[in-house]
């Protein structure tokens, strides 16, 4: 299997474009799809560490995608990136075992820093120890 690092699922081409430019700038490998079915197909054939998904995607919502990812690929981190941060959605996200939640569009920076840290740790396990000492 090809190690692609991160899978981004969002039906908004503008959001994908922003994330793609940021990830390219920091040499983060990622694949981009616009629906959950395509995401599940790629997850079966490629090796990822993280899935970043929007809440509102065409064929199923990001929480249902998270549940399916958890069932089939429990080792993956799932990050929810959404404009809907109502208490009801936050509760459902926690129940679906989302690793992290970021609010659009203001959370781009925080999400990027988290991903950069995880990517560095994936390539240098000693970084995990350094992060815990700080």
N, C-alpha and C positions, 0 to 999 in steps of 0.2 A: 504494500500500500504506500502511496505517496504521502509524505507528511506535509500537510498544508497549513498547520498552525491553527488558524482561526477561520470559522465559517460565519459569515454575516448574512442575516436573513432580514430583508426590508424591501417593501414594495415601492418605496419612495426613491426614485433615481437620484434626487438631489442629496438625500442622506447618504446613500451608497457612495456617491461621488466624493463627499466630504471625508467620510471614513477611509475610502480608498486612498485619497491624497495624503491623509495623515499617516496611514500605515505605510505607504510607499516611502514617505519621507524618513520614517524610522526603521525601514527595512523589515517590516513585519509581514510575514507571508499570510495571505488571506484569500479566500474564495468568497464570491458574492452571488447570492440567489435572491429571487423576488417572491418566493412562496415556500410553504412548509414541505410540500411534496418533493420539490427539488432538493431541499435541505436534507430530508430523510434519505433520498437517493444517494447524495454525495457522502453522507455519514456512513453508508454501507460499503462504500468503495474507497474512501480516503481516511487518513488518520488525522484527527484534529485534537487539540487540547481544549478549545473553547468555542462555544456557539454564542454569538450575539444576535438576539432577535428583537424585532419590534413586537409590540403587543398586537397591533392591528395589521395582519397580513391576510391576503385574500382567501386561501383555502381552509385555514383554521387559525385561531388566535395563537399568539405567542405562548400563552400559558398551556394550551393543549399541546403545542409543539414541545414545550419544556417537559411535560409529563411523558410524552412518547420518547424523548431523548433519555430521560431518567430511566425508563423501563428497558430500553435497548442498549444504551451506552452510559451506564451509571458513573463511570469515571470522568465524564466530561463536565467542565464548568459551563453553566448556562447563565448568560448575562441578559437581563431584560432592559431594553432601551426604549422608553415610552414617554409620550406626552400626558398620559393618564396616570396620575399618581394618587387617585382617590384611595381612601382607607380600604374600601372593598377590594380594589385591585391589588393593593399592597398585601392584604391578608391572603388573597388567592395566590399571589406570587410566592409568598413564604410557604404556603401549603404545597405548592408545586415544586418546592426545593430549588428556587432560583438562587444562584450564588451571589449575585449582585444586581442592584436595580439603579438605573440612571435615568434622569429626567431629560427629555429633549426640550430644547436644543442646548440648554445650559450645561448639561452633564458631559458634553463631548470631552472637555479637558480632563475631568476626573476619570472618565472611562479610559481615556488614552493612557493616563498615568498608571492606572491599575493594570492595563494590558501590557504596557512596557515593562513593569515590574515582573509580571508573571513570565513574560517572554525571556527576560534576562535570567530569571531563576531556572527556567526550563533548559537554558543553554549553559548555566553555571550554577549548580546546586548550592554552592557556597553562599550565593546571594540570599538564599532563604534564611540561612543562619544570621547573616548580617542584618537583614530586615527585622528579625526578632530581637536582636540586641538593641536596636535603636528605639 
